[in-house]
Amino acid sequence: MTSSKGLFSYTGNKFRIWSSNLKTLLAPFERIHEPFLGSGVCLYNSARGGIGIDSSNDVIELHKCIFDPSFVVNCVSVANDYYPSGETTKDGFMRLRSDFNNTWKVTGTTQDNAPMLHVLVQSSFNSLLRFGPNGFNTPFGYKKLDFNRLAAHVKLAEDKEFSFFVGDYSSLDLGQIDKEKDVIYFDPPYLASKYTYCGWNIENEVQLLEHIDGLDSLGYKFVLSNTFVHSGLTNSELIEWSKKYSVIDVSMRYFAWSAIVASAKTSKFTSEVIISNL
């Protein structure tokens, strides 16, 4: 299989810097553990698998689908029900979104309705996974469905060992981490960013950095993705903290959401970095 972009698209997807920087950096390790899982790019591209943790149950349930041998068939069935012509349509999307949200309000995302959510994500605007108080609320995106992407990750689950849990970075069971063969990859919300996620603030940032210091003192290998500067915002705490470790500058420009949005502009003067104790 070629390099995985993750099971589904997600805000902050790391495939670009996986290809340019992280692939080489993480290559020596057998398992990659992601305490901020998201789409799981590093986890799925590992040699033997790893542990994925995310605070969102919706995210975790989407990943758990890869253990279900009928997963892809169920997604195809959903697509046939709502897009009988074989092409995604706004009408079918809105009906699917409404039906999914009716179940979500009662049970949240479960393995029963996760195939519906997978089809929604693939056919939504920019393939964004976004929720509000009443459920999934991303608009229609005029996108084609890609069941091969889903099937490829089911195959990965047959060849590697993955486990997924709802929690935060402190939930990672260090007893399952091999200090020599494994690495922990952190991709938290970026404090220096024009977008804010999950209410992440400076207190959260400092607590995470202190936690990583603790892992380092115990001999665990880590890699952290973050930004020093973005759109005029500077993460001074991260800059000072990073002086203890190795820092790689990621030379890359970022674009706001999508080129089809009238307000989308290139975010200049971004200093994205990879910090590690490798």
Secondary structure, DSSP 8 states (H G I E B T S, - for coil): ------SS--TT--HHHIIIIIHHHHTT-SEEEBSS-TT-HHHHTSSSEEEEEES-HHHHHHHHGGG-TTHHHHHHHHHHHH-TTSS--HHHHHHHHHHHHHHHHHH-S-TTTHHHHHHHHHHBGGG---EETTEE---B------HHHHHHHHHHHHHSEEEEEES-GGG--GGG--TTTEEEEE----SSSSS--TT--HHHHHHHHHHHHHHHHHT--EEEEEEEEETTEE-HHHHHHGGGSEEEEE---EESS-TTSTT--EE-S-EEEEEE--
